[in-house]
Amino acid sequence: MKEKQGNKPNSYGKLMKRMLIYLGIGGVCGFFVGIFMTFGVKNGMSDLSDLVRPLALPIIAVIFVVSIVLMEFYSRKLKDTMKHLEEAEDEQYEVLSYEEEKYGAMLMNCNVISQVCDIIVLTFTFSRSWLEEASGKSSPDSWQPVLCFVSTSFSMAIIRCVM
Protein backbone atom coordinates (compact mmCIF):
# COMPACT_ATOMS: atom_id res chain seq x y z
CA MET A 1 0.00 0.00 0.00
CA LYS A 2 2.74 2.45 0.91
CA GLU A 3 4.52 1.83 -2.39
CA LYS A 4 1.46 2.90 -4.35
CA GLN A 5 1.06 6.04 -2.28
CA GLY A 6 4.72 6.86 -2.90
CA ASN A 7 4.22 6.52 -6.66
CA LYS A 8 1.20 8.81 -6.86
CA PRO A 9 3.04 12.14 -6.58
CA ASN A 10 5.53 10.90 -9.16
CA SER A 11 2.73 9.95 -11.57
CA TYR A 12 1.06 13.32 -10.96
CA GLY A 13 4.34 15.04 -11.79
CA LYS A 14 4.65 13.06 -15.02
CA LEU A 15 1.06 13.87 -15.91
CA MET A 16 1.67 17.56 -15.23
CA LYS A 17 4.76 17.55 -17.47
CA ARG A 18 2.81 15.90 -20.27
CA MET A 19 -0.01 18.38 -19.90
CA LEU A 20 2.41 21.33 -20.09
CA ILE A 21 4.09 19.89 -23.18
CA TYR A 22 0.75 19.33 -24.90
CA LEU A 23 -0.35 22.82 -23.85
CA GLY A 24 2.73 24.28 -25.53
CA ILE A 25 2.19 22.24 -28.68
CA GLY A 26 -1.46 23.26 -28.77
CA GLY A 27 -0.55 26.91 -28.29
CA VAL A 28 1.93 26.87 -31.16
CA CYS A 29 -0.50 25.03 -33.44
CA GLY A 30 -3.29 27.40 -32.42
CA PHE A 31 -1.07 30.38 -33.25
CA PHE A 32 -0.46 29.08 -36.77
CA VAL A 33 -4.09 28.14 -37.32
CA GLY A 34 -5.15 31.59 -36.11
CA ILE A 35 -2.79 33.29 -38.55
CA PHE A 36 -3.95 31.13 -41.44
CA MET A 37 -7.63 31.54 -40.58
CA THR A 38 -7.31 35.30 -40.25
CA PHE A 39 -5.20 36.10 -43.29
CA GLY A 40 -5.59 33.03 -45.49
CA VAL A 41 -2.81 30.57 -46.16
CA LYS A 42 -0.85 32.67 -48.67
CA ASN A 43 -1.09 35.96 -46.76
CA GLY A 44 -0.65 34.17 -43.43
CA MET A 45 2.60 32.56 -44.56
CA SER A 46 3.97 35.83 -45.86
CA ASP A 47 2.99 37.58 -42.63
CA LEU A 48 4.58 34.80 -40.61
CA SER A 49 7.75 35.05 -42.68
CA ASP A 50 7.79 38.81 -42.21
CA LEU A 51 7.40 38.28 -38.47
CA VAL A 52 10.15 35.66 -38.13
CA ARG A 53 12.67 37.12 -40.62
CA PRO A 54 13.98 40.01 -38.48
CA LEU A 55 14.02 37.80 -35.38
CA ALA A 56 15.78 34.83 -36.99
CA LEU A 57 19.26 35.57 -35.69
CA PRO A 58 18.14 36.06 -32.05
CA ILE A 59 15.93 32.95 -32.25
CA ILE A 60 18.86 30.89 -33.54
CA ALA A 61 21.07 32.31 -30.78
CA VAL A 62 18.51 31.29 -28.14
CA ILE A 63 18.25 27.80 -29.64
CA PHE A 64 22.05 27.61 -29.58
CA VAL A 65 22.35 28.65 -25.93
CA VAL A 66 19.53 26.38 -24.74
CA SER A 67 20.95 23.39 -26.61
CA ILE A 68 24.45 23.97 -25.19
CA VAL A 69 23.06 24.25 -21.64
CA LEU A 70 21.00 21.07 -22.02
CA MET A 71 23.88 19.18 -23.58
CA GLU A 72 26.24 20.26 -20.81
CA PHE A 73 23.68 19.10 -18.23
CA TYR A 74 23.34 15.67 -19.84
CA SER A 75 27.10 15.41 -20.39
CA ARG A 76 27.71 15.92 -16.68
CA LYS A 77 25.02 13.38 -15.82
CA LEU A 78 26.65 10.94 -18.22
CA LYS A 79 30.09 11.60 -16.74
CA ASP A 80 28.79 10.98 -13.20
CA THR A 81 27.07 7.79 -14.32
CA MET A 82 30.25 6.55 -15.97
CA LYS A 83 32.26 7.16 -12.77
CA HIS A 84 29.83 5.06 -10.74
CA LEU A 85 29.60 2.42 -13.47
CA GLU A 86 33.24 1.38 -12.99
CA GLU A 87 32.76 0.29 -9.38
CA ALA A 88 29.19 -1.01 -9.59
CA GLU A 89 28.05 -4.54 -8.76
CA ASP A 90 25.84 -6.69 -11.01
CA GLU A 91 22.39 -5.24 -10.27
CA GLN A 92 23.66 -1.69 -9.87
CA TYR A 93 25.66 -2.10 -13.09
CA GLU A 94 22.49 -2.90 -15.05
CA VAL A 95 20.73 0.20 -13.71
CA LEU A 96 23.72 2.43 -14.42
CA SER A 97 24.17 0.93 -17.87
CA TYR A 98 20.56 1.83 -18.65
CA GLU A 99 21.14 5.38 -17.36
CA GLU A 100 24.24 5.66 -19.52
CA GLU A 101 22.23 4.77 -22.62
CA LYS A 102 19.46 7.14 -21.57
CA TYR A 103 21.77 10.13 -21.13
CA GLY A 104 23.58 9.34 -24.38
CA ALA A 105 20.23 9.26 -26.17
CA MET A 106 19.21 12.55 -24.57
CA LEU A 107 22.45 14.14 -25.82
CA MET A 108 21.71 12.93 -29.33
CA ASN A 109 18.09 14.13 -29.10
CA CYS A 110 19.20 17.61 -27.99
CA ASN A 111 21.53 17.79 -30.97
CA VAL A 112 18.90 16.69 -33.49
CA ILE A 113 16.14 18.89 -32.05
CA SER A 114 18.37 21.97 -32.09
CA GLN A 115 19.32 21.32 -35.71
CA VAL A 116 15.69 20.84 -36.73
CA CYS A 117 14.66 24.05 -34.94
CA ASP A 118 17.48 25.96 -36.65
CA ILE A 119 16.42 24.64 -40.05
CA ILE A 120 12.78 25.57 -39.39
CA VAL A 121 13.80 29.11 -38.49
CA LEU A 122 15.98 29.30 -41.60
CA THR A 123 13.08 28.28 -43.84
CA PHE A 124 11.29 31.47 -42.83
CA THR A 125 14.41 33.52 -43.48
CA PHE A 126 14.85 32.64 -47.14
CA SER A 127 12.09 33.52 -49.56
CA ARG A 128 12.72 33.88 -53.24
CA SER A 129 11.04 37.26 -53.67
CA TRP A 130 12.76 38.65 -50.58
CA LEU A 131 16.18 37.44 -51.76
CA GLU A 132 15.63 38.93 -55.22
CA GLU A 133 14.56 42.20 -53.63
CA ALA A 134 17.50 42.23 -51.22
CA SER A 135 20.10 41.27 -53.83
CA GLY A 136 19.95 44.72 -55.41
CA LYS A 137 20.49 46.44 -52.05
CA SER A 138 23.66 46.79 -50.06
CA SER A 139 21.97 47.24 -46.71
CA PRO A 140 22.71 45.25 -43.56
CA ASP A 141 19.27 43.70 -43.98
CA SER A 142 20.39 41.97 -47.17
CA TRP A 143 23.12 40.14 -45.25
CA GLN A 144 20.77 38.68 -42.66
CA PRO A 145 20.11 35.36 -44.48
CA VAL A 146 23.84 34.83 -44.85
CA LEU A 147 24.45 35.67 -41.18
CA CYS A 148 21.66 33.32 -40.11
CA PHE A 149 23.08 30.52 -42.23
CA VAL A 150 26.62 31.06 -40.92
CA SER A 151 25.47 31.27 -37.29
CA THR A 152 23.38 28.10 -37.68
CA SER A 153 26.30 26.24 -39.23
CA PHE A 154 28.56 27.51 -36.47
CA SER A 155 26.14 26.47 -33.74
CA MET A 156 25.73 23.01 -35.28
CA ALA A 157 29.52 22.60 -35.44
CA ILE A 158 29.94 23.63 -31.79
CA ILE A 159 27.13 21.33 -30.70
CA ARG A 160 28.83 18.45 -32.50
CA CYS A 161 32.11 19.31 -30.72
CA VAL A 162 30.38 19.30 -27.33
CA MET A 163 29.03 15.84 -27.99
Secondary structure by P-SEA (a helix, b strand, c coil): caaaaaaaaaaaaaaaaaaaaaaaaaaaaaaaaaaaaaccaaaaaaaaaaaaccaaaaaaaaaaaaaaaaaaaaaaaaaaaaaaaaaccaaaaaaaaaaaaaaaaaaaaaaaaaaaaaaaaaaaaccaaaaaaaccccccccaaaaaaaaaaaaaaaaaaaac
